[in-house]
Amino acid sequence: MLTESRRFLVLSFLIPCVWLAVSCRGSRKREIAFRMALPLAGLAIAAGALFWLIHTPAPMGTVSVVGLTGIAQPKVSEGRAGPAPASGPGPVKAETTVRQTDPTTIYRLLGTMGTGQAFGFESRLGRWTLGVELLADLTWLTGIGFSYHEAFSCRFSGCAFLDYPHFPLLSEWLVGGIAGALTAAVIYGLLFTSILRSGWRGWTSGSSAVAVAVLPYALLSGDTLFSIPQFIIVCLLAQSQAETGSVSEEKE
């Protein structure tokens, strides 16, 4: 909650939901109340502690969030992306950034999810609009390949680094036309199917909860589907859980 991720702030509510699902699964009716007491008490304590941290008059220490930048971001030269030259001063060193945050970060995040900032999508809307314009001006049927990187780079990063729609379904449409968009939609559909086939086993094992938590990132961040390794991992995890559940049911 302190890393300024609005997606995690919203999806953190999945954690107590998984606790309760695990507590209820396989419990007798007379045991459900007792087994639910611990996760509910833990949730109440966590919420109370968070509320106290935000509203306490005493100054709270900040948290340092360390990040690495400058990795895997090829520069765009004259409107075209290309690999680093074979000769030169050497690879670009990653830069370490340290950002200070505190419990009030949660309030700031909630403030960016209002109507004034398009419910947190303000930074995305311009990119989505450009993507739709490229499809309308050029061709929506066959796509334009990876040349859309140039248009996004020069529009949003001054042709300095590669940029993209931050919407994988739109990226796949730009790359491969309607066939690429439909293929991406089918892959998303297969993930939902795996989650449904996993049933309660998927939720009590945590695989379905992890998949659902990754979905907002996989839907609204990154470039193409294959640029998001977390998405590929949860697809394999959900499918594995679904197959395991099917085998168990056949044995029973």
Residue, then its C-alpha position, 0 to 999 in steps of 0.5 A: m500500500l506504500t508503493e503508490s500502486r493503485r492496482f494493489l490498493v484496490l486488489s489488497f482486499l482480495i487478501p482477506c477474501v482468500w483468508l475467509a475462503v480458506s477458512c470456510r472451505g471444508s469446515r462444518k457449519r458449527e466450525i465456520a464461525f470459529r474458523m472465520a474469527l481469526p482472519l476477521a480479527g486480523l483484518a480488524i486489527a490491520a485496518g485499525a492500525l492503518f487508520w491510526l497510522i494515518h490519523t495519529p498526530a505524532p510524526m511517522g517515519t517514512v519508508s524508502v522505496v528503492g527502484l532501478t531505472g534505465i534498464a531495457q529501454p532502448k533509445v529512439s533515434e530519428g523516430r526509429a528504435g534500434p539496438a545499442p551500437a556495437s561500439g561506444p562507451g558501453p552499456v547504460k548503467a542502471e540508475t537507482t532512485v529512492r523515493q520516500t513515502d508514508p502512510t498518507t500515500i493511501y489518501r493520495l492514491l485515493g485522491t487520484m481515483g476521482t472523476g477529476q483524473a478519470f478515475g485514475f486513467e487520465s495518463r492512459l486515455g491519451r495513449w488509448t486515443l492515439g492507438v485508436e487514431l492509428l487504427a482509424d488512419l491506417t488499417w484496423l484489419t491488418g495492423i501496422g506492425f511494431s511501427y506504432h512504437e515510433a508514434f507513441s515514443c515521439r508523442f509521449s517521450g520526445c522520441a527518447f524511449l520506446d512507448y506503447p498504449h499500456f493496453p495489451l489488447l490494443s497493442e496486439w491489434l496494432v501489431g497484428g490487426i484484427a487477428g492479433a486482437l482476437t488472439a489476445a482476447v482468446i488468451y484472456g478468455l482461456l485464463f478465465t476458463s481455467i479459473l472457473r474450472s479450478g473452482w474452490r480448489g483454485w481459491t483455497s490454493g491461492s492460484s485463482a486469487v493470484a491470477v485475478a490480482v495480476l489481471p488488472y496489470a495484464l489488462l492495463s499495463g505493459d505492451t503486448l501480452f508477452s511483455i508481461p511475464q507475470f501474466i504468462i506465469v498466472c496463465l500456466l498456474a491457473q491451467s495447471q490448477a484446473e488440470t489438477g482439479s479435473v484429475s482429482e474429480e475423475k479419481e473421486 
